[in-house]
Amino acid sequence: MKIALIIGITGQTGSYLAEVLLEKNYIVHGIIRRSSSFNTHRIQHLFKDPHNKKIKIHLHYGDIEDSASLQRIIKITNPDEIYNLAAQSHVRTSFDIPIYTAGSVGMGALKLFEVIRNLKTTKKIRIYQASSSEMFGNSNKKVQNEKTPFAPTSPYAAAKLFSYHSALIYRKSYNMFISNGILFNHESPRRLSTFVTRKITHGVAKILAGKEKYIYLGNIDAKRDWGYALDYAEAIWKILQYKKPEDFVIATNKTYSVKDFLEETFRLV
């Protein structure tokens, strides 16, 4: 029975990944940050009575920016696979808190790699590093792939690019199994309403309920490749099952504008 550690298990993708791994008979460990408010609603349905000895999901307090907690948890869990999905992941917000974004996204990944490099384990841990299509920025290529040059245009994208190259350096310099998953946008009902898809669906629901009259959006002509988060979670698992560490772009190859999404949402209701 394989053991997996998910850093960022309470996020949209992390919660789906936990489901995927449990279905594949993994023992799943997740790292969560201590908070005065509950932030485990996305994985609440996966919990069982903690007194049950057959429980397969376990949560640990820690933080991607805290090397000591990472080292402690990895020693305790002894995982076969580590999935680093932790990040401040809102592009617009990264302009407001660039230093925090760089710390959690960029330096967080580096701290994780360094902790694993220095651990004396009998296992060769496989590591998944969550990269982002935002690293392509304003690419002049109509379709991006693994060979497309990067051109980040936000602090978030720059931090992701730092973690991406850190993964390459540790893979080549220390023979570590680290794979980058360059994922395009993926959505689900578990998205927070700060992201445009859930902002639209929540807004439409309020309009139909008579609670609001308008939805305020930014550039409705902006186009995105919108996939389904559960499908992407399955792809993330497959990346670590590949025979060697590599870098993969995951996308649907179909783009839709915010306007298209808005019109389709109203049509469906």
Secondary structure, 3 states (H helix, E strand, C coil): CCEEEEECCCCHHHHHHHHHHHHCCCEEEEEECCCCCCCCHHHHHHCCCCCCCCCCEEEEECCCCCHHHHHHHHHHHCCCEEEECCCCCCHHHHHHCHHHHHHHHHHHHHHHHHHHHHCCCCCCCEEEEEEEHHHHCCCCCCCCCCCCCCCCCCHHHHHHHHHHHHHHHHHHHHCCEEEEEEECCEECCCCCCCCHHHHHHHHHHHHHCCCCCCCCCCCCCCEECCEEHHHHHHHHHHHHHCCCCCEEEECCCCCEEHHHHHHHHHHHC
